[in-house]
Amino acid sequence: MAGQEREVAFKKETISKLLTLFFKDEKSKISNDTASLMAEMLRIFVIEATRRAVKQAENEDCVGVDLEHVEKILPQLLLDF
């Protein structure tokens, strides 16, 4: 598991489209700064979730991370963020 880090990145356009799905007013827009900030927040969230799932798998002496490990750490993520 060590040494297999990949860069996490999200396209601002994708983030903007996802956020606009929750707008009540169709005229609402998202600035580039907002999209960049949300992409960075999502990147950090994914990295933290990955690290916690890896630690959970290591604590269980597993070689890889399964969906089960991610499910176990989800309550932690919801409380921390």
Summary of the structure (lengths in Angstrom):
residues: 81
radius of gyration: 16.0
end to end distance: 25.5
largest distance: 51.5
contacts: 171
relative contact order: 0.13
helix: 63%
strand: 0%
